[in-house]
Amino acid sequence: MPEMSKRQFLLILELFLALSALGTGQLRAQTTPDKRFGLTEVFWLPEEAADLNVGWERILFYWREIQPEGPDDWNTLHVREEWLDEAESQGREVVGLIKNTAPWASEDGTEAGLPKGLYLPVEDPNNLWANYLRRLTDYYSQHGVHHWIIWNEPEISEGTYGFEFAGSTDDYYQLLKTAYRVIRERDPDAVVHLAGLTYWHDPTFLDRLLAIAAADPEAAEQNYFFDAISLHIYFRTETVRSIIDEVNDIQGRYGINKPIWINETNAPPNRDPEWPVDRPRFNIDLDQQAWFIIQAVALGFGSGAERISVYKLLDIHLPPGGESFGLVRPDYSRRPAYDAYKMLTRCIGGFEAVSMAVDPLFYQITFEQPGMLTHVAWSRTPAESAIQVEATAESASLIRLNENPSEVEKENGHYSLLLPGQRCDEECLVGGEPLVLVEATDDSSHVMSCVSYSEVDSVEEAVDGMIVEGGETADVVHDGKETDGFTSGYFGDQNRSLATAPGTIETMAGEQEHAANSEPTAAGLPENIIESAPATSESAAEVAGQNLATADETTVVTSPQGTGVIGLWFLAAGLVLAVVVSFLRYFAGTGRRHD
């Protein structure tokens, strides 16, 4: 080959290589995250958020920090615009949580107090809550925030950890009613959510609230002054379905039918060798945290939840021994739960329908996507459960965490699976290890993107010393509270930058409020949270070979979300071409040296 021809050939290959890399980036950018999968406060680690491909995140908006001294204050360092821009660039929706009355605007001077003028007309300048919401909505709707949660866990009573609303149920309804009117007036596209409810602190709260709304003659024409119900569900797999069912029953009694969002869910591990936590009960190991996330998400969608968010990505600046929820530890190493959630967003993201088979001994939840079916199944008891899954293909890929996928062949029209039993320590909190079975229903390569093979042990991008506006470094303070050596609540929500003077940044830590104390009454966890798994006299052997199609099934149809892996093929082709180019460069150079 003449020398010029070699160069031309190399240029062509290099051009193709560049185009393949460009194609990879463009196709990745075009992969739209499924809006139904969320994660709390991912702004700390945006690269991990993109890797997990989550479609929404919740960010706290503290009134006390946005307007710390008076109505003329407006602290935009509290929720940084960079976070919102990053979310938009990654196709992620931001959901704002509004809470904490500014003390100057509070009737009793506390953050839990009612805003002054709450019962005045929304147009009255002395209705400080309406004034604040008007300005908040005007400003942040321009930055893409159109979902607002009104307060957090208002059913927690005074004297219990997590208490932050001093009003009655009637007062909360007024707070909500005012918020709905103001926010929707300023942003007609806005979605207003009820405060996230723990359910267990006061199982009657939602019933009382909806009774008040149903009796309000203005409510029906105003959509009952809210658009979605928000739930916080932790630790126990079985409660995901039971709480959703109970909430739907309560709605039905008043002729209301609002979508349900699970805004927080997790089973934070105290038995993490790299981050041990002293917790007398609710003992969870690393495997169980990962299993719970798979089960809670699958069961939540199977039970009809519209969106689900894991709490949370990172426990920022948590002191040693502090209650740690993160998919990423405070030292930035990843837990198995990280890969579990990543696998879920790829294996069931974009589902168009979901069906749930319920048996006293196990669950099987099937997600239908273009080109594939994904079955998620686990045992509900300490015993193994032998099941059969109806086959639509000759074989399927079996996914287990921390293992490579294996092939399962169809036998007599079914796949046979043996579901491991639960791990129980005094009480059975989480179902047994979930098995994920993926069938290709056509030649789609989407199945190959289903498993995460991440081997990264730590997050490269540290948050320490992050630079905030004005060139100052934000020191982060964690607001943890200890009770008898045991963290009595779940802490560490987004830490806040507050400009107290020109050139000065004071960072304030938020608080996340979920009681998990060794004494349920002291922590506000009533005894009825300690419910056992469904009792049954049936054994695993009695259901061996049982076709799951005979179990009760419920189908929920939701809107599809597209995903794609074409970019991976471009990347592979690019790597191969890079090797070819290297060899050709070598031989071309050798030829010139011999000329």
VMD Tcl script that draws the C-alpha trace (Angstrom):
set ca {
  {0.00 0.00 0.00}
  {1.50 3.44 -0.95}
  {2.39 5.74 1.96}
  {-0.37 8.22 1.10}
  {-2.92 5.45 1.03}
  {-1.86 4.32 4.50}
  {-2.33 7.81 5.85}
  {-5.68 8.15 4.17}
  {-6.75 4.82 5.62}
  {-5.62 5.88 9.09}
  {-7.48 9.16 8.77}
  {-10.64 7.35 7.78}
  {-10.34 4.99 10.74}
  {-9.64 7.86 13.13}
  {-12.64 9.76 11.80}
  {-14.86 6.72 12.31}
  {-13.45 6.28 15.80}
  {-14.23 9.89 16.64}
  {-17.74 9.54 15.25}
  {-18.31 6.37 17.26}
  {-17.27 8.15 20.45}
  {-19.53 11.09 19.55}
  {-22.38 8.70 18.86}
  {-21.90 7.07 22.23}
  {-22.14 10.41 24.02}
  {-25.15 11.54 22.03}
  {-27.04 8.30 22.54}
  {-26.28 8.32 26.25}
  {-27.58 11.86 26.43}
  {-30.69 10.74 24.57}
  {-31.36 7.90 27.03}
  {-34.15 9.39 29.10}
  {-34.29 8.30 32.74}
  {-37.56 6.72 33.83}
  {-39.32 9.41 35.89}
  {-40.79 6.77 38.16}
  {-37.43 5.92 39.76}
  {-36.13 8.45 42.26}
  {-33.31 9.02 44.74}
  {-32.94 11.62 47.46}
  {-30.39 14.44 47.15}
  {-28.30 13.12 44.31}
  {-26.81 16.56 43.69}
  {-23.85 15.59 45.89}
  {-22.77 12.96 43.35}
  {-24.15 13.84 39.91}
  {-22.01 11.26 38.09}
  {-23.42 8.49 40.23}
  {-26.91 9.86 39.66}
  {-26.35 9.58 35.92}
  {-24.92 6.09 36.35}
  {-28.01 5.02 38.30}
  {-30.21 6.71 35.66}
  {-32.79 7.97 38.16}
  {-35.57 10.19 36.91}
  {-36.28 12.41 39.93}
  {-34.75 13.64 43.16}
  {-36.08 15.37 46.23}
  {-34.38 18.50 47.56}
  {-35.20 20.31 50.81}
  {-36.29 23.94 50.74}
  {-36.07 25.29 54.30}
  {-38.00 28.50 54.83}
  {-35.78 29.28 57.81}
  {-32.73 29.39 55.53}
  {-34.19 30.97 52.42}
  {-35.55 33.88 54.48}
  {-33.59 33.63 57.74}
  {-34.07 37.18 59.05}
  {-37.16 38.55 57.35}
  {-39.31 38.76 54.22}
  {-36.71 40.77 52.31}
  {-34.10 37.99 52.60}
  {-33.63 35.65 49.64}
  {-30.80 33.17 50.09}
  {-30.21 31.37 46.78}
  {-27.19 29.52 48.22}
  {-29.59 27.31 50.16}
  {-30.64 25.42 47.02}
  {-27.92 26.06 44.48}
  {-28.93 26.71 40.91}
  {-26.06 24.44 39.79}
  {-27.89 21.50 41.34}
  {-31.03 22.32 39.39}
  {-29.11 22.85 36.16}
  {-27.34 19.51 36.62}
  {-30.63 17.75 37.18}
  {-32.11 19.28 34.03}
  {-29.06 18.32 31.95}
  {-29.40 14.70 33.11}
  {-33.14 14.57 32.46}
  {-33.95 14.40 36.16}
  {-36.99 16.06 37.72}
  {-36.58 17.99 40.97}
  {-39.22 17.67 43.67}
  {-39.01 20.34 46.35}
  {-39.90 19.68 49.99}
  {-41.03 22.88 51.74}
  {-40.76 22.93 55.53}
  {-39.40 24.69 58.65}
  {-41.11 28.00 59.41}
  {-38.69 30.90 59.61}
  {-38.74 31.85 63.33}
  {-39.56 35.49 62.53}
  {-42.68 34.29 60.69}
  {-43.75 31.70 63.28}
  {-46.56 32.23 65.75}
  {-44.54 30.67 68.57}
  {-41.08 31.57 67.27}
  {-40.14 27.96 66.47}
  {-39.59 26.16 63.18}
  {-42.53 23.87 63.99}
  {-44.87 26.76 64.66}
  {-47.74 27.83 62.43}
  {-46.95 30.68 60.06}
  {-48.45 33.99 61.12}
  {-51.64 34.90 59.32}
  {-52.22 31.35 58.09}
  {-56.02 31.67 58.21}
  {-56.10 35.06 56.48}
  {-57.05 35.21 52.78}
  {-54.15 34.34 50.51}
  {-54.21 37.89 49.10}
  {-53.76 39.44 52.54}
  {-50.19 40.77 52.93}
  {-50.20 39.53 56.53}
  {-50.52 35.89 55.40}
  {-46.78 35.24 55.59}
  {-47.04 31.64 54.37}
  {-48.80 32.75 51.18}
  {-46.26 35.54 50.64}
  {-43.34 33.13 50.95}
  {-44.86 30.53 48.63}
  {-45.63 33.15 46.03}
  {-42.00 34.23 45.85}
  {-40.66 30.68 46.09}
  {-42.83 29.45 43.22}
  {-42.07 32.44 41.01}
  {-38.33 32.03 41.45}
  {-37.87 28.27 41.27}
  {-40.44 27.51 38.58}
  {-38.05 29.41 36.29}
  {-35.41 26.86 37.25}
  {-37.52 23.83 36.47}
  {-39.06 23.02 39.87}
  {-42.74 22.21 39.43}
  {-43.34 19.59 42.15}
  {-43.79 20.71 45.76}
  {-44.26 18.60 48.89}
  {-45.96 20.58 51.65}
  {-44.12 19.89 54.91}
  {-42.74 16.64 56.24}
  {-44.35 14.05 58.53}
  {-46.80 16.39 60.26}
  {-48.38 13.47 62.12}
  {-45.39 13.06 64.47}
  {-46.43 14.37 67.87}
  {-44.54 16.80 70.06}
  {-41.99 15.10 72.27}
  {-41.20 12.46 69.65}
  {-38.07 12.61 67.54}
  {-38.92 14.03 64.14}
  {-41.57 16.40 65.46}
  {-41.71 19.50 63.24}
  {-45.33 20.60 62.96}
  {-47.02 22.08 66.02}
  {-50.46 22.44 64.47}
  {-53.51 20.21 64.44}
  {-54.84 18.21 61.50}
  {-57.12 21.18 60.70}
  {-54.09 23.47 60.74}
  {-52.22 21.22 58.34}
  {-55.22 21.24 56.01}
  {-55.17 25.04 56.04}
  {-51.43 25.01 55.37}
  {-52.01 22.67 52.42}
  {-55.04 24.58 51.11}
  {-53.15 27.87 51.08}
  {-50.14 26.27 49.43}
  {-52.24 24.69 46.69}
  {-54.02 27.93 45.86}
  {-50.86 30.04 45.74}
  {-48.60 27.55 43.96}
  {-51.15 26.64 41.28}
  {-52.00 30.30 40.74}
  {-48.35 31.17 40.12}
  {-47.47 27.95 38.26}
  {-50.46 26.21 36.64}
  {-48.26 23.24 35.75}
  {-47.23 22.65 39.35}
  {-47.99 19.42 41.22}
  {-48.72 19.77 44.94}
  {-48.03 16.77 47.18}
  {-49.25 15.95 50.64}
  {-46.51 15.82 53.25}
  {-44.68 12.52 53.40}
  {-46.42 10.35 56.01}
  {-44.77 7.65 58.11}
  {-48.19 6.02 58.66}
  {-47.05 4.30 61.86}
  {-46.76 7.41 64.01}
  {-50.47 8.07 63.53}
  {-52.36 5.62 61.28}
  {-55.51 7.79 61.56}
  {-53.94 11.04 60.33}
  {-54.72 10.62 56.63}
  {-58.30 9.54 57.37}
  {-58.89 12.64 59.51}
  {-57.27 14.89 56.90}
  {-59.38 13.56 54.03}
  {-62.51 13.81 56.16}
  {-61.78 17.52 56.61}
  {-61.19 17.94 52.88}
  {-64.35 16.03 51.95}
  {-66.38 18.31 54.24}
  {-64.95 21.47 52.71}
  {-67.44 22.77 50.11}
  {-64.59 24.33 48.12}
  {-62.43 21.22 47.99}
  {-63.95 19.08 45.24}
  {-63.71 21.83 42.62}
  {-60.10 22.47 43.67}
  {-58.94 18.86 43.39}
  {-59.15 18.61 47.21}
  {-56.14 20.95 47.32}
  {-53.52 18.30 46.55}
  {-52.41 16.18 43.61}
  {-50.54 13.23 45.14}
  {-50.15 11.32 48.41}
  {-46.61 10.82 49.74}
  {-45.46 7.88 51.87}
  {-42.30 6.98 53.78}
  {-41.88 3.20 54.20}
  {-38.90 1.58 55.91}
  {-37.46 -1.75 57.05}
  {-40.33 -4.19 56.49}
  {-40.99 -5.48 52.98}
  {-44.53 -6.60 53.81}
  {-45.65 -3.14 54.85}
  {-45.10 -1.71 51.37}
  {-48.15 -3.47 50.01}
  {-50.24 -3.27 53.18}
  {-49.76 0.49 53.61}
  {-50.53 1.23 49.95}
  {-53.67 -0.90 50.19}
  {-54.73 0.88 53.38}
  {-54.15 4.32 51.87}
  {-56.23 3.39 48.83}
  {-59.01 2.15 51.10}
  {-58.97 5.44 53.01}
  {-59.13 7.44 49.78}
  {-61.99 5.32 48.52}
  {-64.12 6.10 51.57}
  {-64.17 9.77 50.52}
  {-64.44 9.26 46.78}
  {-60.86 10.45 46.26}
  {-58.37 8.72 43.99}
  {-54.93 10.34 44.04}
  {-51.68 8.77 42.87}
  {-49.39 7.43 45.58}
  {-45.70 8.25 45.66}
  {-43.28 6.47 47.96}
  {-40.92 9.39 48.55}
  {-38.65 7.52 50.95}
  {-37.87 3.85 51.33}
  {-34.87 1.89 52.59}
  {-33.67 -0.60 55.18}
  {-30.52 1.12 56.46}
  {-27.88 -1.45 57.43}
  {-26.47 -1.39 60.93}
  {-24.48 -4.57 60.27}
  {-22.12 -3.06 57.74}
  {-18.55 -4.13 58.63}
  {-17.21 -0.91 57.11}
  {-19.77 1.29 58.91}
  {-21.21 -0.46 61.98}
  {-24.09 1.18 63.83}
  {-25.22 0.32 67.35}
  {-28.95 -0.33 66.94}
  {-30.71 -2.69 69.38}
  {-33.43 -3.63 66.92}
  {-34.25 -3.53 63.20}
  {-30.97 -5.34 62.49}
  {-30.12 -5.23 58.78}
  {-27.03 -6.48 56.95}
  {-25.70 -5.31 53.59}
  {-27.40 -8.08 51.62}
  {-30.73 -7.35 53.26}
  {-30.52 -3.66 52.41}
  {-29.98 -4.54 48.75}
  {-32.78 -7.13 48.84}
  {-35.17 -4.68 50.50}
  {-34.63 -2.04 47.83}
  {-35.39 -4.55 45.07}
  {-38.45 -5.82 46.95}
  {-39.80 -2.41 47.97}
  {-39.53 -1.00 44.46}
  {-41.01 -4.08 42.77}
  {-43.78 -4.46 45.36}
  {-44.51 -0.74 45.36}
  {-45.03 -0.62 41.62}
  {-46.91 -3.92 41.72}
  {-49.24 -2.45 44.35}
  {-49.93 0.64 42.25}
  {-47.46 3.29 43.41}
  {-46.87 5.88 40.69}
  {-43.32 6.81 41.67}
  {-40.77 5.49 44.17}
  {-37.61 7.05 45.58}
  {-34.86 5.48 47.66}
  {-33.60 7.43 50.65}
  {-30.78 8.14 49.85}
  {-27.65 8.30 47.66}
  {-25.02 9.57 50.11}
  {-24.82 10.18 53.85}
  {-22.86 13.40 53.67}
  {-20.32 13.99 56.46}
  {-21.86 11.51 58.86}
  {-19.93 11.00 62.12}
  {-18.59 7.47 62.82}
  {-21.41 5.24 64.06}
  {-24.11 7.58 62.71}
  {-27.25 6.08 61.19}
  {-26.26 5.48 57.57}
  {-28.83 5.05 54.81}
  {-26.78 5.72 51.71}
  {-26.26 3.58 48.67}
  {-22.87 5.23 49.01}
  {-21.20 5.26 52.43}
  {-19.96 8.44 54.08}
  {-16.44 7.43 52.96}
  {-17.77 7.33 49.37}
  {-17.50 3.55 48.94}
  {-20.49 1.87 47.38}
  {-22.75 -0.61 49.11}
  {-24.31 -3.62 47.33}
  {-27.57 -1.67 47.38}
  {-26.06 0.70 44.81}
  {-25.73 -2.10 42.26}
  {-29.14 -3.45 43.24}
  {-30.84 -0.17 42.39}
  {-28.77 0.24 39.24}
  {-29.86 -3.22 38.13}
  {-33.49 -2.30 38.78}
  {-33.43 0.90 36.73}
  {-32.05 -1.12 33.82}
  {-34.07 -4.29 34.21}
  {-37.50 -2.79 34.86}
  {-37.02 0.84 33.80}
  {-39.38 1.73 30.99}
  {-41.93 -0.92 31.94}
  {-45.30 -0.60 30.27}
  {-47.29 -2.93 32.53}
  {-46.77 -4.80 35.77}
  {-48.61 -7.82 37.17}
  {-48.29 -9.26 40.64}
  {-48.80 -12.86 41.72}
  {-49.35 -13.12 45.48}
  {-48.92 -16.37 47.37}
  {-48.68 -16.84 51.16}
  {-45.11 -18.08 50.65}
  {-43.75 -15.82 47.94}
  {-44.22 -12.89 45.60}
  {-43.65 -12.84 41.86}
  {-43.91 -9.48 40.13}
  {-43.59 -9.30 36.35}
  {-42.67 -6.16 34.41}
  {-43.42 -5.95 30.69}
  {-41.07 -3.90 28.55}
  {-40.47 -3.65 24.82}
  {-38.60 -6.80 23.88}
  {-38.40 -8.34 27.34}
  {-40.16 -9.58 30.45}
  {-38.57 -9.23 33.88}
  {-39.81 -11.39 36.75}
  {-38.82 -10.47 40.33}
  {-39.57 -13.16 42.94}
  {-38.69 -13.78 46.59}
  {-39.74 -15.89 49.54}
  {-41.98 -14.38 52.22}
  {-40.99 -16.89 54.92}
  {-37.76 -18.32 56.38}
  {-38.34 -21.47 54.29}
  {-37.21 -21.90 50.71}
  {-39.95 -21.69 48.12}
  {-39.89 -23.76 44.93}
  {-41.83 -22.04 42.18}
  {-42.42 -22.31 38.46}
  {-42.58 -19.30 36.19}
  {-44.48 -19.58 32.92}
  {-41.98 -19.33 30.05}
  {-42.45 -17.25 26.92}
  {-38.96 -18.01 25.53}
  {-36.73 -21.09 25.35}
  {-34.41 -19.74 28.04}
  {-34.00 -16.80 30.39}
  {-31.18 -15.03 32.25}
  {-31.19 -15.45 36.03}
  {-29.75 -12.49 37.91}
  {-28.56 -12.71 41.51}
  {-26.66 -9.95 43.23}
  {-22.88 -10.43 43.40}
  {-23.02 -13.22 40.83}
  {-22.72 -13.41 37.07}
  {-25.99 -14.10 35.25}
  {-26.77 -17.72 34.54}
  {-28.99 -19.36 31.96}
  {-32.24 -21.09 32.90}
  {-33.79 -23.43 30.34}
  {-37.50 -23.90 29.80}
  {-38.88 -27.24 30.97}
  {-42.45 -28.24 30.15}
  {-43.34 -24.62 29.46}
  {-41.91 -23.24 32.71}
  {-38.74 -22.12 34.45}
  {-38.10 -23.72 37.83}
  {-36.69 -21.52 40.60}
  {-35.82 -22.17 44.23}
  {-36.25 -18.98 46.25}
  {-33.99 -18.69 49.33}
  {-35.76 -18.17 52.63}
  {-35.68 -15.04 54.78}
  {-32.85 -14.21 57.17}
  {-34.48 -13.58 60.52}
  {-32.91 -12.10 63.64}
  {-35.57 -12.03 66.38}
  {-37.95 -10.71 63.72}
  {-38.27 -11.22 59.98}
  {-37.99 -7.81 58.37}
  {-36.92 -8.36 54.77}
  {-37.97 -11.07 52.34}
  {-35.51 -13.70 51.18}
  {-32.94 -13.04 48.49}
  {-34.84 -11.87 45.39}
  {-34.23 -13.64 42.11}
  {-34.58 -11.67 38.87}
  {-35.43 -13.63 35.74}
  {-35.18 -11.83 32.39}
  {-36.72 -13.15 29.18}
  {-36.12 -11.71 25.72}
  {-39.39 -11.65 23.82}
  {-37.72 -10.55 20.58}
  {-34.18 -9.86 19.33}
  {-33.85 -6.73 21.46}
  {-30.42 -6.18 23.01}
  {-32.01 -4.38 25.97}
  {-31.63 -7.58 28.01}
  {-27.85 -7.20 27.90}
  {-28.02 -3.81 29.61}
  {-29.95 -5.26 32.51}
  {-27.07 -6.16 34.79}
  {-24.66 -3.74 36.38}
  {-21.07 -4.97 36.48}
  {-19.71 -2.06 38.48}
  {-16.46 -2.95 40.26}
  {-15.84 0.56 41.60}
  {-15.33 0.54 45.35}
  {-15.23 4.24 45.99}
  {-16.48 7.50 44.56}
  {-13.69 9.55 43.05}
  {-15.43 12.88 43.36}
  {-15.24 13.87 47.02}
  {-17.61 16.46 48.40}
  {-15.21 17.77 51.04}
  {-14.08 21.29 50.36}
  {-16.64 21.85 47.63}
  {-16.57 25.38 46.29}
  {-19.72 27.41 46.61}
  {-20.70 30.74 45.14}
  {-18.29 33.56 45.94}
  {-15.27 31.24 45.96}
  {-15.72 30.22 49.59}
  {-15.33 26.66 50.82}
  {-18.36 25.19 52.52}
  {-17.59 23.44 55.79}
  {-20.32 20.92 56.45}
  {-21.71 20.34 59.91}
  {-23.72 17.24 60.67}
  {-26.64 17.62 63.02}
  {-26.86 14.22 64.70}
  {-28.59 13.46 67.95}
  {-27.62 10.50 70.09}
  {-29.77 8.74 72.66}
  {-28.07 6.22 74.97}
  {-25.44 5.50 72.33}
  {-28.09 4.89 69.69}
  {-28.97 7.31 66.95}
  {-32.61 8.02 67.63}
  {-33.46 9.31 64.19}
  {-32.38 9.27 60.60}
  {-30.18 12.26 59.99}
  {-28.11 13.88 57.35}
  {-30.41 15.37 54.74}
  {-28.86 17.92 52.48}
  {-26.47 20.25 54.25}
  {-27.25 23.84 53.60}
  {-25.16 26.81 52.55}
  {-26.41 30.01 54.16}
  {-24.89 33.40 53.39}
  {-24.84 35.19 56.74}
  {-22.66 38.07 55.55}
  {-20.84 39.08 52.37}
  {-18.08 36.58 51.71}
  {-19.14 34.29 54.53}
  {-20.72 30.90 54.10}
  {-22.32 29.12 57.02}
  {-23.36 25.58 56.23}
  {-26.27 24.13 58.11}
  {-27.19 20.47 58.22}
  {-30.72 19.34 57.57}
  {-32.41 16.63 59.53}
  {-34.27 13.56 58.32}
  {-36.81 12.31 60.73}
  {-37.58 8.64 61.09}
  {-37.66 7.14 64.57}
  {-35.90 3.79 64.99}
  {-35.13 3.78 68.69}
  {-34.60 0.83 70.95}
  {-37.74 1.92 72.80}
  {-40.62 2.20 70.29}
  {-42.76 4.38 72.51}
  {-39.92 6.83 73.13}
  {-39.09 6.95 69.44}
  {-42.69 7.21 68.40}
  {-42.84 3.80 66.76}
  {-46.02 2.09 67.94}
  {-45.97 -1.63 68.53}
  {-48.15 -2.33 65.49}
  {-45.15 -1.70 63.26}
  {-43.74 -4.99 64.54}
  {-46.13 -7.12 62.59}
  {-45.02 -10.57 61.54}
  {-45.04 -12.04 58.06}
  {-48.27 -13.75 57.03}
  {-48.68 -16.99 58.91}
  {-49.32 -20.09 56.87}
  {-49.44 -23.82 57.41}
  {-48.31 -24.51 53.86}
  {-44.75 -25.65 53.31}
  {-42.42 -24.91 50.43}
  {-42.84 -28.48 49.23}
  {-46.59 -27.97 48.89}
  {-46.06 -25.23 46.34}
  {-43.21 -26.89 44.43}
  {-44.14 -26.87 40.79}
  {-47.02 -24.48 41.35}
  {-47.77 -22.27 38.36}
  {-47.79 -18.66 39.54}
  {-50.59 -17.86 37.11}
  {-52.93 -19.50 39.61}
  {-52.19 -16.88 42.25}
  {-54.16 -13.65 42.56}
  {-52.94 -11.13 40.01}
  {-53.30 -7.38 39.70}
  {-52.18 -5.46 36.64}
  {-51.27 -1.80 36.64}
  {-50.58 -0.14 33.30}
  {-48.23 2.84 33.28}
  {-46.64 5.00 30.62}
  {-43.54 3.62 28.90}
  {-40.11 5.14 29.32}
  {-37.53 4.47 26.64}
  {-34.06 3.06 27.28}
  {-31.35 1.99 24.85}
  {-27.97 0.33 24.58}
  {-27.00 1.22 21.02}
  {-24.32 3.49 22.43}
  {-22.64 0.46 24.01}
  {-22.16 -1.05 20.56}
  {-20.59 2.17 19.36}
  {-18.26 2.09 22.35}
  {-17.24 -1.51 21.69}
  {-16.61 -0.75 18.03}
  {-14.56 2.26 19.04}
  {-12.36 0.22 21.35}
  {-11.70 -2.36 18.64}
  {-10.85 0.38 16.15}
  {-8.51 1.99 18.65}
  {-6.49 -1.23 18.75}
  {-6.50 -1.49 14.94}
  {-5.34 2.12 14.63}
  {-2.50 1.50 17.07}
  {-1.25 -1.48 15.09}
  {-1.51 0.34 11.79}
  {0.33 3.34 13.19}
  {3.09 1.02 14.34}
  {3.46 -0.71 10.98}
  {3.18 2.56 9.08}
  {5.92 4.02 11.23}
  {8.06 0.90 10.77}
  {7.66 1.16 7.02}
  {8.83 4.79 7.04}
  {11.89 3.94 9.11}
  {12.90 1.32 6.52}
  {12.31 3.60 3.52}
}
mol new
graphics top color blue
foreach p $ca { graphics top sphere $p radius 0.5 }
foreach p [lrange $ca 0 end-1] q [lrange $ca 1 end] { graphics top cylinder $p $q radius 0.2 }
display resetview
